[in-house]
Amino acid sequence: MNVGYVLDLSVEVVWTIVKVSAPLLLISLVIGLIVSVIQTITSIQEQTLTFVPKFLAIMLVLVLCGGWILNEVSDLFVDLMEQIPTLIK
């Protein structure tokens, strides 16, 4: 195992993490901005007000994208397991 291989593997793992976490983070950001605008307009300054909408939106995204997320992570795992014999010399 050389440095190039470890670097390529690290890039692949980080890229997979970014891909599978992006939908959850983006929906959380959008909901947070919407609630923040509503709080500014109505002068309600409750810090815990964003929790329930974000939670419900993230659960909805997990239901909709959960299969895709699971496939991406399991594909990475299978790819890593298939590479183990080439690492043993």
Summary of the structure (lengths in Angstrom):
residues: 89
radius of gyration: 19.4
end to end distance: 9.4
largest distance: 66.2
contacts: 190
relative contact order: 0.11
helix: 91%
strand: 0%
